[in-house]
Amino acid sequence: MTDQAVDTGGVRLSGTAAAERQFLGRTRELKELLADIERAGLDTIAGRKAPRARVLLIAGRAGSGRTALAEELVRQVADRYDGRVLRVRLSESDGTPVPVERAARELLAALDLPTPAGADQDDLSAALRTALADRKALLLLDDAVDAEQVDALLPDTPDCLAVAVSTGPLTGISDVRPCTIGGLDTKSALDLLTRSTGSVRITVDPCAAEGLVEECQGHPAALTLVGGWLAARPKAAVADVAKQLRAEGDDSTPLGRAFQLVHTSLPASAARTLRLLALAPAGLIDPHTASALAGCSVGRARATLDDFVGLGLLRAVPSPLPQYEVPGCLHPHLRALAEEQDRPAELQLARARMLERTVRLLQSCRAITETDSPEAREKLQGMPRSLRFPSPRAAEDWLRIRRPALLAAARLAVADGELDTLARRLMSQLVRTMVAHFGTQAAAPDLYGVHGLVLDVAERRELPREKAAALLNLGDLDAQTGRTAQALVRYREALDAGRSANDPYATGRAMESVGGAHLELGDYDRAADWFGRALAQRLARDERADAARLYGRIAAAQTFAGRYGEAQRGWRAAVAGYRKDGDVASQARALSELARVQEYAGRPEESLHTCHEALEWARRAEDVRLQAALQLRLADTLEHLGDPASAGLHRTAAERLLGEDPGDPDQADDTEHRANAYEIRSTSTKD
């Protein structure tokens, strides 16, 4: 595996240099930044307490070492903030601003705090400020595009410090401490070259070396590329490189000339692979991505990527798996070269190969979790060895590490607009794989974004069936996070789309979901009406299990509305439906709910009889917890009827079923809580 890399004066070095963690130059800038932290702010001078975190700005051109300087500053002062450093990048590799909502999610996740699916920018920013209100934290906001991004993430406490990295000023944020950097000083620049080339070629011709530094204007990224070029050519003289750089007249910037030098010196196949890396989602590459883009083997792709790291064209990302990153300063040059030297059809074909490879990797990643499925095992064995994972744990690790790139691939595929079929397959596999490995709840924030992309494609391609599915999924996630009104709008739109597609499943599901939303909003009449519409459809299609369930949902709505007679009829219909379908467990639960309604209606004797019947069916279903819940229900009913002795027997039986000591009074309340928590209540805890 490639050595991990760290920042040094504008580049990231690997191997021994990384281990030494030597930071080159920037002594004056670093001293000024450290002094700015100690200097009183404008509010303090005016006798007011600072309302927000102080912001230090490090400004400079891409590749100038601004992030390296920020990282060194953070390293030196992290102890003042209890070592709590939060990092987030505010622009994509191609310079596109990262939405504040996504950045806030990353910061909240770093704090191990929940990030509700579908929450908007304001809610997440407020949650972040609340989380940091009583903490001392250091925020590194890298590649900020504008002041609005930074302002939305600033904590409302002077105990925190924000270090922002940007190309220019952040106009609009008060009391910003700017530090603008240019090229490295000559000594530091020579040291940077020496690390790549060794000391001999620098000391043999110091004037030529200084001339090379001057030609590069001390630009760290340019010096890194030149140093990598020299390292790959031990016999090349430093003076020759400076001469070639001066001959590169197509690009006036030092970085552009250095990049042209390295690119033109590459073999044709490697140069093409390098240009195609501009298509990599989020600028993150692994050997499979490079292999698919270039149309070569995975092993050859990895060797090429490692060569690019040595040349300074890529950074090795610290990761358990081989992963690389295109430096942001090189991405515009890669993209420009790709558009200039490769035909649009070739670029589109490479993008399609990459997406197809990603789909197959996701299929493999999901299939390895389906250990009980012969079809999944057969499909897995039919895949090439390079696409198979050795274990479910290895597949989950890959999914977790590649998650940012996978989500970025989905966004780029949808934005492309010409690969919608591949985009739909990719998003389908991504959703299924994330659910298989992480679970629906844990993956919900990411799934919300993916379902939104599915909706975009469905609307663009006029696919009503897929539109209905996306709206239903989004509505479910909205409902789970308490945005019931918004969920109701989604469900109504899904109903219209399902009808347009003549899709009975989507239509029935949407009608039931509309009813569930009304039930949650306390509109019990409308809830019962919508459940009734869904029931009529299920009955017409002879879907007995779903019809029985809907009878129960109608009964629940009637219960909440206080119409106990109608509720009892609904639960009896549900019991009859489950009995015909042979669903013993559901029949027991429906009887339990019927007993509850009978008790509410003031008919304890009927409730007692129904409870005994439900208990018998729960025993047949071997549902121990439901049995315990029913025993407690019987105990409560018998107490109301004035039979405490029998009530005690049933309570003891419940404790025994749950494995508790019936003689321990401290466990009695907990036993009742556990049993009642298990007992299914239709949609609400209202009694």
HELIX and SHEET records of a PDB file:
HELIX    1   1 THR A   16  GLU A   20  1                                   5    
HELIX    2   2 THR A   27  GLU A   38  1                                  12    
HELIX    3   3 LEU A   42  ILE A   45  1                                   4    
HELIX    4   4 ARG A   66  VAL A   77  1                                  12    
HELIX    5   5 ALA A   78  TYR A   81  5                                   4    
HELIX    6   6 VAL A  100  ALA A  110  1                                  11    
HELIX    7   7 GLN A  121  LEU A  132  1                                  12    
HELIX    8   8 ALA A  147  LEU A  153  1                                   7    
HELIX    9   9 THR A  186  THR A  197  1                                  12    
HELIX   10  10 VAL A  200  VAL A  204  1                                   5    
HELIX   11  11 PRO A  206  GLU A  215  1                                  10    
HELIX   12  12 PRO A  220  ALA A  231  1                                  12    
HELIX   13  13 VAL A  238  ALA A  247  1                                  10    
HELIX   14  14 PRO A  254  SER A  265  1                                  12    
HELIX   15  15 ALA A  268  LEU A  276  1                                   9    
HELIX   16  16 LEU A  277  LEU A  279  5                                   3    
HELIX   17  17 PRO A  281  GLY A  283  5                                   3    
HELIX   18  18 PRO A  287  ALA A  294  1                                   8    
HELIX   19  19 VAL A  298  GLY A  310  1                                  13    
HELIX   20  20 HIS A  331  GLN A  341  1                                  11    
HELIX   21  21 PRO A  344  ALA A  367  1                                  24    
HELIX   22  22 PRO A  374  GLN A  381  1                                   8    
HELIX   23  23 ARG A  385  LEU A  387  5                                   3    
HELIX   24  24 PRO A  392  ASP A  416  1                                  25    
HELIX   25  25 ASP A  420  PHE A  438  1                                  19    
HELIX   26  26 THR A  440  ARG A  461  1                                  22    
HELIX   27  27 PRO A  464  GLN A  480  1                                  17    
HELIX   28  28 THR A  484  SER A  500  1                                  17    
HELIX   29  29 PRO A  504  GLU A  520  1                                  17    
HELIX   30  30 TYR A  524  ALA A  540  1                                  17    
HELIX   31  31 ARG A  544  PHE A  560  1                                  17    
HELIX   32  32 TYR A  564  ASP A  581  1                                  18    
HELIX   33  33 VAL A  584  TYR A  600  1                                  17    
HELIX   34  34 PRO A  604  ALA A  621  1                                  18    
HELIX   35  35 VAL A  624  HIS A  640  1                                  17    
HELIX   36  36 PRO A  644  LEU A  657  1                                  14    
HELIX   37  37 PRO A  665  GLN A  667  5                                   3    
HELIX   38  38 ALA A  668  TYR A  678  1                                  11    
SHEET    1   A 2 VAL A   6  THR A   8  0                                        
SHEET    2   A 2 VAL A  11  LEU A  13 -1                                        
SHEET    1   B 5 VAL A  85  ARG A  89  0                                        
SHEET    2   B 5 LEU A 138  ALA A 144  1                                        
SHEET    3   B 5 LEU A 161  SER A 166  1                                        
SHEET    4   B 5 ARG A  54  ALA A  59  1                                        
SHEET    5   B 5 ARG A 177  THR A 180  1                                        
SHEET    1   C 3 LEU A 284  ILE A 285  0                                        
SHEET    2   C 3 TYR A 324  GLU A 325 -1                                        
SHEET    3   C 3 ARG A 315  ALA A 316 -1                                        
END                                                                             
